Every structure is written in C-alpha cells, then in structure tokens.
C-alpha cells in the first residue's frame, strides 16, 4: 500500500490500530476506530472521494453506516467482507 501511495498522488492510505499496546512494534500511526473526526482530518472533500472498506463484516457494516451518515453517496463506497480471524 505504501508503494501504491508513492506511485499515485490520488491514493492515500492511513493506517490505524485499535489496540497498539498489544503490538511488539512501536506504533506511530493513528489509534482508535475510524470515525467522522478522523475522516475529516484526512479527507478534504469527503463527499466526492471514493472509499474502499475491507474487513470483518461488523467493521465493514459500521464504517458503511458512518460514511453514509456523513453524507457520502452510497455509489462512492466500495466494500468487501472477510471472516476468519
């Protein structure tokens, strides 16, 4: 993802961890769940951006709802669910 970000000025990847204290590595990125405050911190034009949400079903559902409640058109939200961890 970092390589894609370096090669494409229109792509940004912001990592976040909900439990960085459980990691063996020092985490310097965002912490906590993605919410409207974090979204507005990084996305200037929230309604025109494309969003790709990938993860466990409950997380994907929660993020889709948060994005839609922020005014993001459903057509700008792509998602994929996976289970198993």
Buried (B, 14 or more C-beta within 10 A) or exposed (E): EEEEEEEEEEEEEBEEEEEBEEEEEEBEEBEEEBEEEBBEEEBEEBEEBEBEBEBEEEBBBBBBEBBEEBEBEEEBBEBEEEEEE
